[in-house]
Amino acid sequence: MGPGAVGVTVADGVVTLRAKVMSKGLVPIAVRLCRAVGGMVTVHEELGFDTDDSEAWATEKPNAAGVIAYTGRH
């Protein structure tokens, strides 16, 4: 697969994602988006990433709506 390409297969309600994303923080977002599609039973992710930004995500606090707005701060 070339840069920016995402491989998606679906069989019997099981989605498999294959891609390389920019940052680790995008992996759970992609999985949640797939799970939000009606009829999906499970999501298997085979997603690589260029940057591990998990520490930055862990330090952010959710707002009143429970949303974490990533600012890129450490």
C-alpha positions, 0 to 999 in steps of 0.5 A: 500500500502506498502512503495514505492508503487504507485497506478495509475488508468487511466479512460477516460484520467484521471490519479489518483495517490496514494502514499506517497513520501519522500518530498512535492517537489516531488508531482508537479514533479510526476503530471507534469510527468503524464501530459506529457503523451499523451492522459492525460486530467487531473491528480488527486493526492492523494499524501502524503509526509514525509517531507515538503521541500516547503520552501527550494524549494521556496528559490531556483532560476531557472537557465538560462533554467528555471530549479530549481536545488534543493540543500537541502539548506535553 
